[in-house]
Amino acid sequence: MPVVHLLRHGHVHNPDKILYGRLPQFRLSDTGQAMARAVAEDLQAREVNVGRVVASPLLRAQQTAAPTAEAFGLEIHTDERLIEAGNDFAGRVLTRGARDFMNPRDWWKLRNPWTPSWGEPYKEQRARMWAAVRDAAEANPDSDTVMVSHQLPIWVTRCDFENRSMLHDPRSRQCALASLTSFTIEDGEPVAMSYAEPAAHIEVPT
């Protein structure tokens, strides 16, 4: 049965603490590059049979995919469906956590956390991610596929598999930088999931 690994990108160079969302220019930091290499090394060490590498079009995802593609002698395919969730607050500097959204001008956008009202609906993220996963499994049925995406789309996909509510506290997401959320696919449907953090030993700068 094919396995599709959803790999979250590594640490991003973002000294100004900008909510970067889909902004295209954000790249991996040196730490993020090390995380990407650690994932490739882990997959090789575990002798995972990686036959295809796919990534979100955003730079940080493409850079995270590169060491794995190189390690297994593969090219990187780009899938727009793996992109970060749309967010109306993208580009804003965030330094105080939730307090950054206490301005009354933001309240209308925060009116419905179930959707959410400030960005791409969870149900749309879920639909595009599962479509990408199923297509990947069908395109590469005899080996594993590594797909580099972003925290929220990966977490929404996992929540759907586990029948969890999409409404959640972002701090509760089990989707660390450069982590692997892996789905076993049988007859086009996910039947098992596992989670691993092959870059957990790399210290994230504060």
N, C-alpha and C positions, 0 to 999 in steps of 0.2 A: 504494500500500500504506500502511495506517495506521502511524504511528509513535507509540509510547507512551514518554514521557520520565519516568523515575523520578527525582524531584527530592528530594534530601535537604534537610531543613529547615536553616535558618541557625543561627548561633551563639545559644546559650541563656544567659539571665541566671541564673547559678548560682554566686554568690560563695562559697558554703559547700562547693562541690565534692561535691555529693550525686550519687550514681548514681540518676538520676531515673526511668529506665525508663518505665513507663506512668503515673507520678504525673501528675495532670492539671494542676497549677497552674503548671508551668514555661513561661515565655514567652520570646520572643525578646529578646535584648539590643538595644541601639541598633545594634551591629555586625550582629547578625542581621537587623534590619530593613533595613539598608543592603544586605546580601547578597540579600535577597528582591527588593528593587528592582532590583539589578544583573541578576538572572536575567530579570526581566520586560523590562528594557531590552535585554538581549542577544537574547532571542527576537524582539523587535520589530525590532531592527537587522538580524537575519538573515532577516527576513520569514518566520519560521516560521508556518505556518497553524494556529494553535492554536484548536481548536473546542470544547474541553471541559477543565475543570479539576476535579480530584478530590483530596481530601486525607484523610489520617488524622484521626480525631476529636480528637487531642491538640492543645492550644492552639498549640504551637509550629509544628505543621504547617499549621494553619488560617491562622496569621499569615503563614507563608511563601507560602502560595498566594494571599493577598489581592492583592499588586501585579500578579501575572500575570492574575488574574481581572479586575481593574480595567482593565488595559492592553488586554485583548481584549474587554471588554464582556461578561463571562461571570459566571455565578454559580458558587459553589463547591459541588460535590457532596461528600458525606462517605461514605467507604467504610471500615467497621470493619476490613476485611481488610488495610488499609495500616498498621495500628497497630504501634508498637514491639514488639519481641520481649519476651515475658514473662521476668522475671529475678527469682529469689528474693532477690537482694541489693539490690533497689530500695529506696531510702530510706537506704542506708548512706553515710556520709561517707567519701570516698576521697581520701587525701592522699599515699600512699606507693606507688602502683602495685600490683604483684603482692604486695608485703609486707602489704597490707591484708587478704589472705586466708590468712595463715599461722597463724591461730588454729586449734587442733585441732577446734574446734566446726564449722568450715567444711569440713573434709576430706571428709565424706560427700557433701556437695553437689558437690564437685569430682571425684568418683570416675570420671566418664566424660566426657571432653571431646568424644567423638565424637557424643554425643546432642544438646546437652550436658545433663548431669545437673542443672545449676543453673538451668535455665529452659526456655522453650519449645523443643521439639525442632526442629532445622534442617529436617527433612522436613515438619513442619507449617507452618513459615514459608514454605518453598518452595511448598507446595501452595496456600496462601491467596494468596500474591503472584501466582503465575502465573494463578490463577483471576481475580484482579482485573484483571490486564493483559489477558487474553484477552477478558474481558467489556467492558473499556474500548475495545478495538480494534473489537469487534463493534458496540458502541453508537455509535461515532463513526468509521465507516470512511473518511470522505472528508477528514479533517483530523487534525491531531496532538492528542494528549491529554497533558496534564501532570498527573502524579500525585505528590503530596507524601507521602513516607514517611520512613523512618528508616534509619540506616546499616546495621545488621545485616540487616534484611529485604531491603534493596536488594542488599547484598553477596552474600547467599545466593542471590538470584535470578541474579545475574551468574555466580556460581560454577557454578550448575547449567547455565546456557547454555554456559559454557566447559568443561564437564565436569571441573571442579576438585573436589578434596576439600572437603567442608564444614568439616573440621577445619583451623583456621588460627590464626595469630597475629593478634590484632586490630590490631596496629600495621602489618600488611601490607595492610590494606584500601585499595584505591584508590576511595575514596568520600568525598571532602572535603565540608566544609560547603557547602551550596547547590550541589552538583555535580549534573550531569545524566547519568544512565546510560540511554541511549535504545535501544529495541528496535524494529526494523522487523518488522511482523507480516504474514505471508502465509498465507492460508487457515487462520487461527487459530493459527499457529505462528511463533515468533520465527526469523527468518532472518539477521538482522544486528544488530550492537550497536555503539554508539559511546559515547564518554565525553568530557565537557567540564566545565571549571571556570570558569563565567562570573563568579564572584565571587572568583577567586583573587587579584585585585589589592587586595582589602580586607584590611587587617591584622587578625589575630585577637588580641585582648588575652590576655596571659599571666596 
